[in-house]
Amino acid sequence: MHKFKRSRLLFKQRPTFMKIIIYFVSANVLVLAVSFIALYSLSSKTLLEEIGDHSKSLLINGAKNTAQLMEWSINYAYSSSSDVQIESYALSEKHSDLDTYAVWSRLMNVKNGNPSLDSVYLINDYTQQILDSRLGLTDFNSFYDQEVLQRLRTRKLTDGAFLIPRSIPLPLESGKVKKVITAIIPYETGKSISAFVLNVDADSIMTLLQNNSNYLETSIFVLNDKNELVFSTVKLDQEQISEFSLAGGKSPNGWQIFKPQGQEDQMLVYANTSINGIQNWKFLETIPKSIILSKITFLRNLTLLLFAGLFATSLWVIILLSKRVYSPIQELVHNVMEQHQAQQRDGKQEANELVYLSRVFVAQNERIHELAEHGRHNKVLARERFIRELLGEPSQTISEIRNSCNDLGIELPEDNITISIFRIDHFADFSLRYSDKDQRLLRFAMANIIQEALQNDGVYGIQTVDMGKDHIAVLLPVDRGQSAAIFTEKLRQAQRLVEQFLSIGTTVACGKYLEGLAELHEGYMESYEMTQERFRMGHGSFIIEGNSDTGAAELYHMPLELERQMEQAINKTDTPSFLESLYTAVSSLRERPYFESKMSLITLFMDIRRSMQEVSHQSVLPSSWSMTTLENQIIKLETLEAVTHWMSGMAAQFLDELAEARSVSRNAGLVEQVDSIIEGHLTDANLSVKMLSDELGLSVNYIRNLYKNETNRSITETISEKRLSMICGELVSSDAPIEPIVLKYGFSSLNTFYIAFKRRYGVTPAVYRKSNK
């Protein structure tokens, strides 16, 4: 107990020392464990490979010897079956007792001539008798081995000699069976079942195979090419036979670790051989894996003892090394603690010396980094703010500007300067897509990309500055009389890089030559104004001083003929013609500078708006046709092409709605005319669709389809309904005969009237008059 308290106190006082020991011990244990596992695994693998290869070699040799012994027995059977006396006896229709005894004696000689034979039969189909080496002469019905007879009766005509692995009953020992391999040699294929039958003792012929194994727990079994069990040292069902046969069928000879269903892992060794060309036999041997690995138990135990000794020695060495390593660390920590008197947040001193030392160093490093980063950030912001104020609203003298550049470390040439502007395209979408913080980050990235693209050996004083909102300004040093156009290739490359890396399209303007810092503000404003030319030139434009001003000073006025065509198209609600006239007018605006192009587009918009009002008879058009909407769209869409597309879409929609309204009004008028003509000619027998089309001057199909679409019924149905309604009124109000009334209202015959009346009211006219009068 005293030792435990002492160890606990030591751990509290010197936690780092104890942790070093624990780390070293853990590493040592890990190394020893990995080494032991690797050694044990490699030993197991090597032993399995050695035993597997050796067992395969033994099994192949045993299979060959067994096959040779079996082939010798089969060849012996062939030679014995060819004996003249034996063959003639098997094919004769009658024979004497003396012949029977002589042949039986020869059969006994055959059996005794091969120690592996169990018995020999001679089957005579003509006499229905069997001469057996065990029992002598027996007839078919009383013979104990009926399976042989059945096999002969069911064999195919093409079958020659064949082998059958089976178990036969012993005739003199009731209930006992013997495992044999039967060789059947027919004499007359297709004519009779007379045959020479030789039973080979399976246990006797497999003696060589069983003596090959070095393990008592080994199981050996032999299968033929029909997956029939020829021989087995253990009892197997058909499912197990199929399982072992499938596992041993990957190659002719070999071995593998195999886990049968419901059993432990086994080493399965297999070999294949052919028996006299009649059958192929597969020899399989299984050895429990646990029996094999038991041979390395001693090696494993010895290794554990060796590793335990190594661990004890390593632990002692680790303790000594830990003391040597810890001493200088403890001295360093002691000095630092005396200098800084560090304490944790709760006022208690940190118990772990290394943690405390690490915290001191990390805190100092973070503080240094924080101060450096803060100073660097403030200096960058100050530089950017100074240049932005210099371009936006200059309020300093040249000497003040020079002093500020020196203080901030800005290399800004005092003369021969030009300014280029990178203005973000689709800025409305840009503002919606990104927050203010993300916009500042993207402009910062743009400035860096432009700076890198323009940087060149020997060129100093290039400054990029974020001017806020939608553009970046670039200050470039030039020679006298030159403009930013001399950097055309580099500026275009910067424009492409911004598009490639940030997916931001820009319009670039190259400013003119500026003599000194006093002209920076004016030069900046002029360069920014140049970017407005993207209105007519489109997004992604590259504008230099030469193509930013065409010299035109007058607003565009649409030619009288073009104006007349546009008004006619609006009156006719001809959208394609209107759009063609609109695009023709707009194409002329592209040749004018930004201001004239913009004002001309506004004038064109007002002319179209006025024409729309006159045609639609509306005093006030929707708000989408207002001047405020147009100005907002010019700011949002930024280019003439985009604004024109917006205008064409609005105009097309207006003309379609106007055409639809006119169509509805005209169709309603035509339906009213048709109904009026029908009302006035109900008593006219010639009233029909043809008569209506002649009256209105329209085609029969047109008037029929229009009326059907507007009223959802045909003209013929309307005529019939109106006539029947008038006839019903007269039937109820008078006692006049039905036929004059019917003929009065245009029905060509009474039969047609009766059919139409009954379909409409469900009763005859007489019944209708009687029930309603």
Phi, psi and omega in degrees: 000320179295320179294323180295317179295322180295319178294322179294319178296319178298321180294322179291321183284326184230065183295324181295319180300315181293325179291323177299316179299316181298317179298314180297316180298316179300316178297320180295314179299319180297315180297315180296320180295316179297319180297316181296315180298317180296317180295315181295318181294315180295321179297315179299315181296317181295317180297317179299317180296316180297312181294320179298313180296319181293316180296322178298316180297316179296319182294321178297316179296315179297321179296318179296315181296317180296319179298319179296319178296319179293319179297323178296320179295321180292315178299322177297321178293319178301312183294323179290322181291340182274357178301131186300316183293319181293315181295317180295324178296321181290339184250001182274151182273342175207158181201158182269168178295327179294320177296320180297317181295318182297317181291321179299322178297321179292323177296321179294324176296321178298314181297316183287343180282349179226115184293345181274353183278143176261316181196164180225134175244151169233114187258125178246108182286338183284324180261356181058040182227157179232130176259114189247139180294341180272308191251353183086221185272128181220144177278168185301316189290328183262004182288136186289338184251073182290341182298324180296316179297318179296318178301317181292322181290330185259003181288157179281158180297332183275354181287133171260224175290144180212157181254143180227115171280127184198178174242132181243147177286145176274123188293330185261357180232100186296132176085353181262145179232163180225136178280124181224165170242110187268127174255118182250124182240098180290149177265320184230093180288125178091350182247315181211171179258019177297132186200162174254123185241130182231121180260119180264132179292113184296318180296322181292317184285340179266010181300316180298322182294318183289332181283352182284331190283144178264358185241137179289331183276006182291139174248132181235136173210153185235133178242146172267184186287356174257014183059031173268142183281112179278318182204146178202140176273351177229161180277127181234140172269175185295326179294320178293322178299314179297321181296313180291323179295319179293320180293326182267016183255011184283331179208162182300314182225144178164192179207159177198159174276125190225139179246101176294157182295125178079009180233171177281172179300139179234151167268115181260118178250136184219149178212148182239143177207162182252139181257096172056023180077359181272313182221155170256129180251142177245119181262127181232140180227132178241137179231125178302133181296326181296327179292321181293313185288345178297341181287344178257011178300316180299317180298319180296315180297318178297321179295321178298318178296319180295316180293326177296319177295317178298322180295317180297317179296317181296322181297318179296316179296322181296319180297317179296315180294323182297322177297317180295320182287322187285329185306307179295328179295317181297321179294318179297315181296320180299317180295318181294319181294324178294325182284319190258339180051048185286143177224158177285175183296331179274005177092353179269146182286142180296126183285326182274115185296318182293322178296317178298313181298318180296320180296321180298311181294318180295318180298317179295318181295319179295321180296316178298315181296320180297316180294318180295317181292320179297316179294318180295317180296315179297324181291319178296316179297322180294319178299313183295317180296321180297312181293323180296318177292325180296322180279323186283299182221089183294126180227009182248155175278170181299319181294321178294321177296318181297317180295319179296321178297319179295317181295322184269355180072035181264126176268090184241116179295143183274346176215172180054066182237154171220160183234136174241145182242131171252109184252131184288128176278157180053049186293330179298314176294322179301317181291325179286327185285325186240147174287171180300321180295315179295324178298318179296320179295320180291321177293323176298317178295320177301314181299319179294317180297316180296318180300314181295320182292328183271345183297137182208148180298132177086357179252115183241160175089009176285124181231131174247139184219136177281113181270006179084166178055255194242015183207158176242135177257142180234123176263126186235133174279137180224169173277166183303132176085353182267159177241183180294350181296340179291343177262023186307310184297316180292322178294319176297320178297317177298320178299317179293320181294320177299317178295319184291313187271330184247353183056041179238118176279144182224154169253130185247133177239135178259115182285172182272177181287135178241134184285327182198185185294335182295337183263006184299314183298312181296319179296321178297315181296319179294320179295319179295321178297327179297328180293343178295342181295349176296344178302318180260337183268341177098168179293153179074016182288154174239110192249127173242170188300329184288328183252013180264355183213113180272354179089355180288138183236350183256150177287155180281134174241128183293133177304149184300317181296318179293323178295320179295320179297320181293319179295319178297318180297322179292317179299321182272000187051041179268092185298312181302316180295320179298313181296323178298316179295321180297314182293328178294319180292318183292326181301331179285338182286339182291341182276353184257155176298171187305308186296312180295322179296317181294312181295323178295321178296321178297317178299316178299319180298318180294322178297315180297318180299318180296316179298321179297319180296318182295318183288318184277352182058033177254132180287328180227124177279167178303162183298339179295344179261014182276163178294324180298317179298316180299315180296320178295323180290324177297319179292317184286314185277334168075335184236153179299319181299315181293319180294319178299318179299319177297316179298316182296323178295317179295316182295317180298319178296318180298314182294322178296316179295321179295316179297321180294319179296318178296318181298317180297317180296316181293318181295320179297323179294319179296320179297319179297320178297317180298314180298324180293317180295320179298316180299324183278348184234029181296329181272000180273120181293340181273002181297121182200178178296323180296318179296319180295318180295324177292321181296320185267350180072030179239161180287157182299313182296319182296312183292324178295312182292319181298313182296319180296316182293325185277326186249349180067023172210161184275163178295320181299318179296321179296314180301314182297317181296317181294318179296315180298324179296317179294320181294319179300322179297317180289326178299322182280326187270350183218169178252017181295151178302156184287322188297314178299322180297318182295314182293331180297325184260027164088003177286135186283336180205156178296323182299315178297319179296312182301320180296314181294321183293313182292325177295326184279316187248349175083358179223171178280162178302321181296316179296318180299317181295319183292320185280342183248354183274000000 
